[in-house]
Amino acid sequence: MAGETGSSPHAAVLAPVLTAAQLTLLSEKLSPEIRAVVAGHPNTPAAVLGRLAAD
């Protein structure tokens, strides 16, 4: 997200090469902060976004 740097712990989530499957796994297992970043990733599937929105 804005202000994130390569040294951020969330930088891997922001990597544009992450697949929908990888983002789905991240959305299910990690902290609320990571889940929020996953929700903002352009490769996150719509079904995952729906589940994240409920959180």
N, C-alpha and C positions, 0 to 999 in steps of 0.2 A: 504494500500500500504506500501511499505517499510518505516519504521520509525513510523508507526502508533502505538498508544498505546491504551490500554483499556479506557483511559480517553478522547480520541479524540472524537470530535463530529461526525466523520465519522466511528467510530468503529462499530456502529450498522449496517451500510451498509456492512461492511466487514464480518459480522457474517456468517459463512458457512451454517447456518440453514435457511437463508432467501430463500423463494421460488421464482420461476420464476414470479409468479403473484405479489408478494410483490416488487420485483425488477422492474417490469414493472410500477407499480404505482409510485415508487420513481423516475424513469427515466422521468416521465411526469410532476412532480409537484415541484421538488426542484431545487436548485441552480446549476449553471454550474459545480461547484466543486463536488457536490454530484453526478451529472450525470456522471462525469468522473470516479468516484470511482465505480459507478454501471457498467460502461462499462468494468471495469477490473474484475468484480466478475464472478467466474466460473459458476454460475447458471443463468446468464443473458441470456435470449433467443436470438437466432440469429436475429430474426425480430427486437428486441429492439436494438441490437448492430448496425444493419443497420441504424436505425433512429438516433442513437446517433452519428454514424460516420458522418452523414450529418451535424451535429452541429459542 
